[in-house]
Amino acid sequence: MAARSLVAEPRAQCAGCGAEQPYGRIRCEVCGEPLVFPKSFVCPDCGFESFNLNDVVERYCGRCHRFADDPRRARGSSA
């Protein structure tokens, strides 16, 4: 059995068929249509909204200085 990662892989959605694809691709593997990436990321802890593409892809909060998908992240703890 393959080990599962605790960190969620960032995903994009296909504009044509709606299939989710991992980041790093430009076109859908299913239908070939362009992928749609989120325009911003909102931190689940502090509510800060970032429009930086790197923050969106990595789900990183520049105010909290941590990744939203980090399993070590706990509300209210310092980095």
MARBA-3410 file (N, C-alpha, C, O; in Angstrom, 1 decimal):
79
0.8,-1.2,0.0,0.0,0.0,0.0,0.9,1.2,0.0,1.8,1.3,0.8 ~ 0.6,2.2,-0.9,1.4,3.4,-1.0,1.1,4.3,0.2,0.0,4.5,0.6 ~ 2.1,5.0,0.6,2.0,6.0,1.7,1.3,7.2,1.2,1.6,7.7,0.1 ~ 0.3,7.7,2.0,-0.4,8.9,1.6,0.2,10.1,2.2,0.5,10.1,3.4 ~ 0.3,11.2,1.5,0.9,12.4,2.0,-0.2,13.1,2.9,-1.4,13.1,2.6
0.3,13.7,4.0,-0.6,14.4,4.9,-0.9,15.8,4.4,-1.8,16.5,4.8 ~ -0.1,16.3,3.5,-0.3,17.6,2.9,-1.1,17.5,1.6,-0.7,16.8,0.7 ~ -2.2,18.3,1.5,-3.0,18.2,0.3,-2.3,18.9,-0.8,-1.7,19.9,-0.7 ~ -2.4,18.2,-2.0,-1.8,18.7,-3.2,-2.6,19.8,-3.8,-3.8,19.6,-3.9 ~ -2.1,21.0,-4.1,-2.9,22.0,-4.7,-3.5,21.6,-6.0,-2.8,20.9,-6.8
-4.7,22.0,-6.3,-5.4,21.5,-7.5,-5.9,22.7,-8.3,-6.2,23.8,-7.7 ~ -6.1,22.5,-9.6,-6.7,23.4,-10.5,-7.9,22.7,-11.1,-7.9,21.5,-11.2 ~ -8.9,23.5,-11.6,-10.1,22.9,-12.2,-10.1,23.2,-13.7,-9.8,24.3,-14.1 ~ -10.5,22.2,-14.5,-10.6,22.3,-15.9,-11.8,23.2,-16.3,-12.9,23.0,-15.7 ~ -11.5,24.1,-17.2,-12.6,25.0,-17.7,-13.6,24.3,-18.5,-14.8,24.7,-18.6
-13.2,23.1,-19.1,-14.1,22.4,-20.0,-15.0,21.3,-19.3,-16.2,21.4,-19.3 ~ -14.3,20.4,-18.7,-15.0,19.2,-18.1,-15.1,19.3,-16.6,-15.9,18.5,-16.0 ~ -14.4,20.2,-16.0,-14.5,20.4,-14.5,-13.6,19.4,-13.7,-13.6,19.5,-12.5 ~ -12.8,18.6,-14.4,-12.0,17.6,-13.7,-10.8,18.4,-13.0,-10.3,19.4,-13.5 ~ -10.5,17.9,-11.7,-9.4,18.6,-11.0,-8.1,18.0,-11.4,-8.0,16.8,-11.7
-7.1,18.8,-11.5,-5.8,18.5,-12.0,-4.8,19.0,-11.0,-5.0,20.1,-10.4 ~ -3.6,18.4,-10.8,-2.6,19.0,-10.0,-2.0,20.2,-10.6,-1.9,20.3,-11.8 ~ -1.5,21.2,-9.8,-0.8,22.3,-10.3,0.4,21.9,-11.1,0.9,20.8,-10.9 ~ 0.8,22.8,-12.0,2.0,22.5,-12.9,1.6,22.1,-14.3,2.5,22.0,-15.2 ~ 0.3,21.9,-14.5,-0.2,21.6,-15.9,-0.9,22.9,-16.4,-1.5,23.6,-15.6
-0.9,23.0,-17.7,-1.6,24.2,-18.3,-3.0,23.7,-18.9,-4.0,24.4,-18.9 ~ -3.0,22.5,-19.4,-4.2,21.9,-20.0,-4.6,20.6,-19.3,-3.8,19.9,-18.7 ~ -5.9,20.4,-19.4,-6.5,19.2,-18.8,-6.0,17.9,-19.5,-6.0,17.8,-20.7 ~ -5.7,16.9,-18.7,-5.3,15.6,-19.2,-6.5,14.9,-19.8,-6.3,14.0,-20.6 ~ -7.7,15.2,-19.4,-8.9,14.5,-19.8,-9.4,15.0,-21.2,-9.6,14.2,-22.1
-9.6,16.3,-21.2,-10.2,16.9,-22.5,-9.3,17.9,-23.2,-9.7,18.3,-24.3 ~ -8.2,18.3,-22.6,-7.3,19.2,-23.3,-7.6,20.7,-23.2,-6.9,21.5,-23.7 ~ -8.7,21.0,-22.5,-9.1,22.4,-22.3,-8.1,23.1,-21.2,-7.5,22.4,-20.5 ~ -8.1,24.4,-21.2,-7.2,25.1,-20.3,-7.7,24.9,-18.8,-8.9,24.8,-18.6 ~ -6.8,24.9,-17.9,-7.1,24.8,-16.5,-7.4,26.2,-15.9,-6.8,27.2,-16.3
-8.2,26.3,-14.9,-8.6,27.5,-14.2,-7.9,27.5,-12.8,-8.2,26.6,-12.0 ~ -7.1,28.5,-12.5,-6.4,28.5,-11.2,-7.1,29.5,-10.3,-7.7,30.5,-10.8 ~ -7.2,29.3,-9.0,-7.8,30.3,-8.1,-7.1,31.6,-8.2,-5.8,31.6,-8.5 ~ -7.8,32.7,-8.0,-7.2,34.1,-8.2,-6.5,34.5,-6.9,-5.7,35.4,-6.9 ~ -7.0,33.9,-5.7,-6.4,34.4,-4.4,-6.5,33.2,-3.5,-7.1,32.2,-3.7
-5.8,33.4,-2.3,-5.8,32.4,-1.2,-6.1,33.2,0.0,-5.6,34.2,0.3 ~ -7.1,32.6,0.8,-7.5,33.2,2.1,-7.0,32.3,3.2,-7.3,31.1,3.2 ~ -6.2,32.8,4.1,-5.7,32.1,5.2,-6.8,31.6,6.1,-7.6,32.4,6.5 ~ -6.9,30.3,6.4,-7.9,29.8,7.3,-7.8,30.3,8.7,-8.7,30.2,9.5 ~ -6.6,30.7,9.1,-6.4,31.2,10.5,-6.7,32.6,10.7,-7.4,33.0,11.6
-6.0,33.5,9.9,-6.2,34.9,10.2,-7.1,35.7,9.2,-7.4,36.8,9.4 ~ -7.5,35.0,8.1,-8.4,35.6,7.1,-7.7,36.5,6.1,-8.4,37.1,5.2 ~ -6.4,36.6,6.1,-5.6,37.4,5.2,-5.8,36.9,3.8,-5.7,35.7,3.6 ~ -6.1,37.7,2.8,-6.2,37.3,1.4,-5.0,37.7,0.6,-4.7,38.9,0.6 ~ -4.4,36.7,0.0,-3.2,37.0,-0.9,-3.5,36.8,-2.3,-4.2,35.8,-2.7
-3.1,37.7,-3.2,-3.3,37.5,-4.6,-2.0,37.1,-5.3,-1.9,37.0,-6.5 ~ -0.9,36.9,-4.5,0.4,36.5,-5.1,0.2,35.0,-5.6,-0.2,34.1,-4.9 ~ 0.6,34.8,-6.9,0.4,33.5,-7.5,1.2,32.4,-6.7,0.6,31.3,-6.5 ~ 2.4,32.7,-6.2,3.1,31.7,-5.4,2.4,31.3,-4.1,2.3,30.2,-3.8 ~ 1.8,32.3,-3.5,1.0,32.1,-2.2,-0.2,31.2,-2.6,-0.6,30.3,-1.8
-0.9,31.5,-3.7,-2.1,30.7,-4.1,-1.7,29.3,-4.3,-2.4,28.4,-3.8 ~ -0.6,29.1,-5.1,-0.2,27.7,-5.4,0.2,26.9,-4.2,-0.1,25.8,-4.0 ~ 1.0,27.6,-3.3,1.6,26.9,-2.2,0.7,27.0,-0.9,0.9,26.3,0.1 ~ -0.5,27.8,-1.0,-1.4,28.0,0.1,-0.6,28.5,1.3,-0.6,27.9,2.4 ~ 0.2,29.6,1.1,1.0,30.2,2.1,0.5,31.5,2.5,0.0,32.3,1.7
0.5,31.7,3.8,0.1,33.0,4.4,1.3,33.9,4.7,2.1,33.5,5.6 ~ 1.4,35.0,4.1,2.5,35.9,4.4,2.4,36.6,5.7,3.4,37.0,6.3 ~ 1.2,36.7,6.3,1.0,37.3,7.6,1.3,36.3,8.7,2.0,36.7,9.6 ~ 0.9,35.1,8.6,1.2,34.1,9.6,2.6,33.4,9.4,3.1,32.8,10.3 ~ 3.1,33.5,8.2,4.4,32.9,7.8,4.3,31.4,7.9,5.2,30.8,8.5
3.2,30.8,7.4,3.1,29.3,7.4,2.2,28.9,6.3,1.4,29.6,5.7 ~ 2.3,27.6,6.0,1.5,27.0,4.9,0.2,26.4,5.5,0.2,25.8,6.6 ~ -0.9,26.6,4.8,-2.2,26.2,5.3,-2.3,24.6,5.4,-3.0,24.1,6.2 ~ -1.6,23.9,4.5,-1.6,22.5,4.5,-0.6,21.8,5.3,-0.5,20.6,5.3 ~ 0.2,22.6,6.1,1.2,22.0,6.9,0.6,21.2,8.1,-0.1,21.9,8.9
0.8,19.9,8.2,0.1,19.2,9.3,0.6,19.6,10.7,-0.1,19.3,11.7 ~ 1.7,20.3,10.8,2.2,20.8,12.1,1.5,22.1,12.5,1.7,22.6,13.6 ~ 0.8,22.7,11.5,0.1,24.0,11.8,-1.0,23.8,12.8,-1.8,22.9,12.6 ~ -1.0,24.6,13.8,-2.1,24.6,14.8,-2.6,26.0,15.0,-1.7,26.9,15.1 ~ -3.8,26.2,15.1,-4.4,27.5,15.3,-3.8,28.2,16.6,-3.8,27.6,17.7
-3.3,29.4,16.4,-2.7,30.1,17.6,-1.3,29.8,17.9,-0.7,30.4,18.8 ~ -0.7,28.8,17.3,0.7,28.5,17.6,1.7,29.3,16.8,1.3,29.7,15.6 ~ 2.9,29.6,17.3,3.8,30.4,16.5,4.6,29.4,15.6,4.8,28.2,15.9 ~ 5.2,30.0,14.5,5.9,29.2,13.5,7.2,28.7,14.0,7.9,28.0,13.3
END
